[in-house]
């Protein structure tokens, strides 16, 4: 059985897919009523499942007339996909962040399902191990694969 957070995420993504412009606006309290939860649960889902790294911008205004606006960022608006991996000039990517990036690239149909599965397997802790530099290695692997996929020629 899925958790409440998963249910809220699925619901929001379904609503998002029905929009023409990739912008979803709703009231936090109304959404909390739909799921019979407190508004802070909605905040949790928005902050953990709809971050910039996952391809969203969330705007909100609190109060009686408050709203939540979720904006889906298009991949073609990003000058360089690998820029998403940059953190303080280093490419350090946790397993969880790497999987979220792959999921986003799958959602945007930049990767095929098979490519996504291969990349996720490479990023797994069972493969990389508990090395001191695991996050750097993971970042380098993602960067190398994405640079290869971005090439026009596969010679």
N, C-alpha and C positions, 0 to 999 in steps of 0.2 A: 504494500500500500504506500502510495507516495505521501510525502510530508506536505504540510500546509504550504510551506515555502515553494515547493515544486508545483503545487496546484496553482498558486497565485502566479508564478512565473509562466506556466503554460497558458493560463488564461490571458495574461497580458500580451504574450507573444501571438496568441491567436487574434486578439483584437488588433494588434499592430499589423499583422499580415493582411487584415481587411482594409487598412487605410491605403489611400492612393499615394500620399506624400511622405509616408514614414513618420508621421507625427501623431501621437496619441495623447489626448488630453482628457483627464478625468478627475474626479474629486476623491481624495484619499479616504474620507469618511464613508462615502458611498461604496467604495471598494471594500473597506473593512466590514461594512454591513453585509455585503454579498458573501464574504467568507466567514462571517461571524467571528471576527478577531479584532484586536486592538489596532489602531492606526500605526503603532510602532512596528508591528509585524510587517505592514506594508512598507514602511521605511527600510526595514531590514532587507526585504526582497529587492527593493529598488537599489540599495547600496551594494548588495552582493551579487546580484544577477543582471544588473543593467548599468555597468560601469563603462567608462570610456574605452578601456581595454577590450571590453566585450562588444563594442560598437554602438554604444548609446550615450546620449547626454540626457540627464534628468534635471529638469527645472521644476521648482516648486515654490508655492506661496502658501504660507500658513494662515489660519484664521477662518472665519465663517465663509467667506467667498473664495477660500484657497483652492488651489488646484495642483495637480501633478501633470507635467508634460514630459513625455518620453519621446525623444527624437532618435531615430535610427540613422546612424552614420553610414553612408554608402561607401563601399570600398573604392569605387572609382574616384571619389573625392580626396583620397589619401595620396599624397605625392609619392610615398614609398611605403609599402607594406612593412618592410623590415624596420621602419622607424618606430613601429609599435613595440619593438623589443628593447629599444634603448632605455636604459636606466642609469643615470649618472655617468654616461659615456661608456658603460659596460653592458654587455648583453648577458644579463643574469636572469634566468627564467625558472621559476619554481615549476614542479610537475603540474600543479593545479593551474597556474597561469598559462602554461604551455597548452594544456588540454582545452582551456577556455579559448585561447587563440585559434586552435585547430577547429573547435566547434564553430567559431565565428566564420572562419574561412569556408567551412562546409556550408553554413547557412547562406553565405554569399555566393555559393557555387564556384568559388575560386579553386577549391579542391574537390576531387571526386571522393566518394565514400571510401574507396579502396586506398587512395592516397592518405586520407585522414587516418584510417586505421593503421597504416604503416608508420606514419609520423608519431601517432600516439604510442605505438609499441616502442619506438626508438626512445621516447621521452620517459618511459616507465622506470620507476626506481629499481625494478628487478634487473633491468638492462644496465642502467647507469651506475647503480649501486649507491652506497653511502659515502661517496668520496667527498673530500673537502671542497672540491671545485665542481660539484654536481650541477649547480645552477648555471655556472659559466659554460660548462660542457653542453648542457641542454640548450642554452641560448645560442651557442655556436652551431649546434646541429640544426636548429630551426632556421637560423639565418642562412646556412649553406643550402638547405633544401628549398627555402623560398627564393633565394637568388637563382637557383637552378630552374625552378618553375617559372620565374619571371622572364627567363631568356626566350627570345623569339625563335632561335634556332636550337635544335637539340642535336647538333652535330657531334 
